[in-house]
Amino acid sequence: MKRLLKVTAMTGLLTLIKMAVGFVIVKVVAVYTGPTGMAMLGQVQSMVSSLNGLINSPAGNGIVRFTAENKEYGFDACSPWWRASVQWVLIIATIGIPVGLLLSDRIATWLFQDSKLAWVVMVTVCVLPLSAIGTLCNSVINGQQLYRRYVSLGMLSVLISSGVMLTMITLYNIQGALLAAAIQSALIGVVMLIANLRQPWLKVCYWWGDTDSQTRKVIGGYMLMAVTSALTIPVSLILVRSVLIDQVGWDATGQWQAVWKISEVYLSVITMALGTYYLPRLSSLIGVDAIVGEIHKTARIIIPIVTTMALGVYLLRDVAISLLFTEEFRSARDLFAIQLTGDVVKIASWLYAYPMISRGATKWFMGTEIVFSTLFVFFSYVFVSYSGLKGVPLAYLVNYSICFIFIFLNVKKFAR
């Protein structure tokens, strides 16, 4: 547990920088574009998350797990997994980039109700391979548990990419914000590649060559899980915003997006620590009892931290709105209580769901992601019809409450 707290502190420093930069970006977007611009930026960020999730699907958790399991035996033992990952990335890019370019007009119309913004989709699609490179580098560093390097490179990439983003927003307003959101992950990929060029594990022989079909199949299982997340979570958020835009308008949607963004940023302190420490730790444990015991111990530390953070955000919500947004966002204060309660339940759900990733329980993971993302959209549609804007935070809380109960009752089944 000392190591968890140490890693949480280290990743917390990185996250504080991300939070600070993220809040500066939010403030600049709020000032330059208002609630409507905030809603549009949310749509772009969800699209980018979805497309990046597709291209990064073979390069994430599977590489972290098998690098962590094989690092003691040298890079040659890790190489088959890395090669399989690169092969999957190339297949996805070969299919995905042409399809994305062909469908850019339709995607833009769906997201923004304006086909003239198809250029945002086209830029996002074209820079996807750079995003995958960044994820591969991050996953190898994480799998080797080189936390200081992971954090320092994370800081560098965030500062550079965010500096470019802020420049674009101030120079070109909403157009700059949309372009910056489209290329941010690619910029991080470029920084990660340059920073790791001299690392011993980044030799071509470790990444390019033959690998067996079983290795590709196992990485393919992790890819399916990541693709499921990429197609459910961001798409469900796009659909929820579409529900809000239809029923309460762009400005009100921007109010909810502001609250969602605050949740997203402060929770990243916890989610980054979980991704950095928790996944390699669970991957190294053997036996259901050991895994469940580790989850309980981690929950006793993480849940009070999240609850305290959520309470702090609630008490400072008026200050947050004044600092991060403008007076146009003042009515968003009424959404915080339910949203922040949902945040605590969400993290509890994630803690108990992590064995799905660490043990490669593909069917369990895909099933829960699809079902509960669908339920979130359904609950949002129903609750917004009756309660207006408050319906989405309520749907969020109800959905994750049901999700937590289901996962808690079944954790021993998928932790085998």
VOLO-197765 format. One line per 4 residues: number of its first residue (from 1); their letters; for each residue x, y, z of C-alpha. Coordinates in steps of 0.1 Angstrom, whole numbers. Example, Ala and Ser with C-alpha at 12.3 -4.5 7.8 and 13.67 -1.06 7.14 Angstrom:
REM VOLO-197765
1> AS> 123:-45:78; 137:-11:71 .
***
This chain:
REM VOLO-197765
1> MKRL> 0:0:0; 30:23:6; 39:18:-31; 3:26:-42 .
5> LKVT> 4:59:-22; 39:67:-36; 27:61:-72; -5:80:-65 .
9> AMTG> 16:110:-52; 39:108:-83; 11:104:-108; -8:130:-87 .
13> LLTL> 19:155:-95; 15:148:-132; -22:150:-129; -20:183:-111 .
17> IKMA> -1:197:-140; -27:182:-164; -55:196:-142; -39:231:-142 .
21> VGFV> -33:231:-180; -68:215:-186; -85:242:-165; -66:269:-183 .
25> IVKV> -78:255:-216; -113:252:-203; -112:288:-192; -99:300:-225 .
29> VAVY> -125:280:-244; -152:294:-221; -141:330:-226; -136:327:-264 .
33> TGPT> -165:305:-274; -191:304:-245; -213:274:-236; -220:265:-273 .
37> GMAM> -183:263:-280; -178:241:-249; -205:217:-261; -189:215:-296 .
41> LGQV> -155:209:-281; -170:181:-260; -183:165:-292; -148:167:-308 .
45> QSMV> -131:153:-277; -155:123:-276; -148:117:-313; -111:119:-308 .
49> SSLN> -113:96:-277; -133:70:-298; -110:71:-328; -78:71:-306 .
53> GLIN> -93:42:-286; -96:22:-319; -61:28:-331; -46:24:-295 .
57> SPAG> -66:-7:-287; -38:-32:-293; -12:-8:-277; -26:-3:-242 .
61> NGIV> -35:-26:-214; -23:-58:-231; 12:-44:-236; 13:-31:-200 .
65> RFTA> 3:-66:-187; 27:-87:-208; 56:-62:-204; 51:-64:-167 .
69> ENKE> 50:-102:-167; 81:-107:-190; 104:-78:-182; 125:-99:-159 .
73> YGFD> 134:-122:-188; 146:-94:-211; 132:-75:-241; 134:-106:-263 .
77> ACSP> 107:-122:-241; 85:-90:-245; 91:-87:-282; 64:-111:-295 .
81> WWRA> 37:-91:-277; 51:-58:-290; 53:-72:-326; 17:-85:-324 .
85> SVQW> 6:-51:-311; 22:-32:-340; 7:-57:-365; -28:-50:-352 .
89> VLII> -22:-12:-352; -12:-14:-389; -43:-34:-398; -66:-10:-380 .
93> ATIG> -49:21:-396; -51:5:-431; -88:0:-427; -98:29:-405 .
97> IPVG> -81:59:-421; -96:55:-456; -131:47:-440; -128:78:-418 .
101> LLLS> -119:100:-447; -148:87:-468; -173:92:-440; -160:125:-427 .
105> DRIA> -190:145:-440; -215:122:-424; -196:121:-391; -194:159:-390 .
109> TWLF> -231:163:-397; -239:138:-368; -216:155:-344; -221:192:-351 .
113> QDSK> -251:193:-374; -227:210:-399; -209:191:-427; -185:220:-432 .
117> LAWV> -166:208:-401; -156:176:-419; -120:188:-419; -119:182:-381 .
121> VMVT> -127:146:-387; -102:143:-415; -74:158:-395; -82:135:-365 .
125> VCVL> -81:104:-387; -49:113:-405; -28:117:-373; -41:85:-356 .
129> PLSA> -8:65:-361; 11:91:-341; -13:86:-312; -6:49:-313 .
133> IGTL> 31:54:-312; 27:75:-280; 5:49:-264; 30:21:-272 .
137> CNSV> 58:40:-256; 37:48:-226; 26:12:-222; 62:-2:-223 .
141> INGQ> 74:23:-197; 44:16:-175; 48:-22:-179; 85:-19:-168 .
145> QLYR> 71:1:-137; 95:30:-145; 72:54:-127; 96:84:-126 .
149> RYVS> 102:83:-163; 65:77:-170; 56:108:-150; 84:131:-163 .
153> LGML> 77:123:-199; 40:127:-192; 47:162:-179; 68:172:-209 .
157> SVLI> 43:159:-234; 13:176:-216; 31:210:-214; 41:209:-251 .
161> SSGV> 8:197:-265; -12:221:-243; 10:250:-252; 2:244:-289 .
165> MLTM> -35:240:-280; -37:273:-261; -20:291:-290; -45:277:-315 .
169> ITLY> -75:286:-294; -64:322:-287; -55:328:-324; -84:311:-341 .
173> NIQG> -112:308:-315; -135:278:-319; -118:267:-351; -85:266:-333 .
177> ALLA> -100:248:-303; -115:221:-326; -82:216:-345; -62:215:-312 .
181> AAIQ> -84:188:-298; -80:168:-330; -42:168:-329; -34:168:-292 .
185> SALI> -28:130:-289; -7:131:-320; 15:158:-305; 20:137:-274 .
189> GVVM> 29:107:-296; 56:128:-314; 71:139:-280; 71:103:-267 .
193> LIAN> 88:90:-298; 116:116:-297; 121:112:-260; 125:74:-262 .
197> LRQP> 146:71:-295; 177:61:-275; 160:36:-252; 173:0:-256 .
201> WLKV> 138:-14:-260; 130:9:-290; 151:-11:-315; 134:-21:-347 .
205> CYWW> 142:-58:-341; 119:-59:-310; 89:-43:-329; 91:-57:-364 .
209> GDTD> 91:-94:-374; 73:-127:-370; 51:-136:-341; 28:-166:-335 .
213> SQTR> -9:-166:-340; -16:-173:-303; 2:-141:-292; -18:-122:-318 .
217> KVIG> -50:-138:-305; -43:-128:-269; -35:-92:-279; -66:-93:-300 .
221> GYML> -86:-101:-269; -73:-69:-252; -79:-51:-285; -116:-61:-284 .
225> MAVT> -119:-48:-249; -103:-15:-258; -124:-12:-290; -155:-18:-269 .
229> SALT> -146:11:-246; -137:32:-276; -171:26:-292; -193:27:-261 .
233> IPVS> -181:54:-237; -173:83:-261; -203:74:-284; -226:72:-254 .
237> LILV> -215:107:-244; -220:120:-279; -256:105:-279; -263:120:-244 .
241> RSVL> -252:155:-257; -274:149:-287; -303:142:-264; -296:174:-245 .
245> IDQV> -291:195:-277; -325:183:-290; -344:188:-257; -327:218:-240 .
249> GWDA> -304:234:-266; -267:240:-272; -262:264:-243; -276:242:-217 .
253> TGQW> -256:213:-231; -225:234:-225; -235:239:-189; -235:201:-183 .
257> QAVW> -203:197:-203; -186:222:-180; -195:201:-149; -186:169:-167 .
261> KISE> -152:184:-176; -145:192:-140; -153:157:-129; -132:143:-157 .
265> VYLS> -101:163:-147; -101:158:-109; -109:121:-113; -79:117:-135 .
269> VITM> -58:119:-104; -72:85:-94; -76:69:-128; -40:76:-137 .
273> ALGT> -28:61:-104; -50:30:-110; -37:26:-146; -1:31:-135 .
277> YYLP> 1:10:-103; -31:-11:-101; -31:-29:-134; 5:-42:-132 .
281> RLSS> -1:-51:-96; -33:-71:-103; -16:-87:-133; 12:-101:-111 .
285> LIGV> -11:-117:-85; -22:-153:-87; -55:-167:-73; -89:-151:-68 .
289> DAIV> -85:-145:-31; -52:-126:-36; -68:-104:-63; -100:-97:-43 .
293> GEIH> -80:-90:-12; -59:-65:-31; -91:-48:-44; -105:-45:-9 .
297> KTAR> -72:-30:4; -70:-6:-24; -107:4:-21; -102:13:16 .
301> IIIP> -76:39:5; -90:51:-28; -127:55:-19; -121:80:11 .
305> IVTT> -97:100:-12; -123:102:-40; -150:111:-15; -129:139:0 .
309> MALG> -120:153:-34; -157:152:-45; -167:170:-13; -140:196:-19 .
313> VYLL> -152:202:-54; -188:206:-43; -179:231:-16; -158:251:-40 .
317> RDVA> -182:248:-70; -189:286:-71; -152:294:-70; -146:268:-97 .
321> ISLL> -172:283:-120; -158:318:-114; -122:307:-120; -127:282:-148 .
325> FTEE> -156:296:-167; -177:328:-170; -210:340:-156; -228:324:-185 .
329> FRSA> -220:290:-168; -234:300:-133; -265:278:-135; -242:247:-138 .
333> RDLF> -238:249:-100; -271:231:-96; -257:200:-113; -227:193:-90 .
337> AIQL> -242:174:-61; -256:145:-81; -227:145:-106; -201:143:-78 .
341> TGDV> -220:115:-60; -220:96:-92; -182:101:-95; -176:83:-62 .
345> VKIA> -198:53:-72; -180:53:-106; -146:49:-91; -158:22:-68 .
349> SWLY> -171:3:-98; -138:7:-117; -119:-6:-87; -138:-39:-87 .
353> AYPM> -140:-41:-125; -102:-40:-130; -97:-78:-128; -116:-79:-161 .
357> ISRG> -86:-62:-177; -58:-78:-156; -72:-113:-162; -82:-107:-198 .
361> ATKW> -119:-115:-191; -130:-102:-225; -166:-113:-226; -173:-99:-191 .
365> FMGT> -157:-66:-200; -174:-62:-233; -208:-71:-219; -207:-47:-190 .
369> EIVF> -193:-18:-212; -220:-23:-238; -249:-28:-213; -241:1:-190 .
373> STLF> -232:26:-217; -265:18:-234; -283:22:-201; -267:56:-195 .
377> VFFS> -281:69:-228; -315:53:-221; -317:68:-185; -305:102:-198 .
381> YVFV> -333:102:-225; -359:93:-199; -347:116:-171; -341:146:-193 .
385> SYSG> -376:143:-206; -389:146:-170; -362:167:-152; -345:187:-179 .
389> LKGV> -308:193:-176; -306:176:-142; -316:144:-158; -282:136:-171 .
393> PLAY> -263:137:-137; -292:117:-123; -289:91:-151; -251:90:-144 .
397> LVNY> -256:82:-107; -283:56:-112; -264:39:-140; -232:35:-120 .
401> SICF> -250:25:-89; -265:-5:-108; -231:-11:-124; -214:-12:-90 .
405> IFIF> -239:-37:-75; -235:-60:-105; -197:-59:-105; -194:-63:-68 .
409> LNVK> -216:-94:-68; -197:-110:-97; -161:-100:-90; -149:-135:-80 .
413> KFAR> -162:-149:-113; -141:-127:-136; -111:-125:-113; -102:-162:-119 .
***
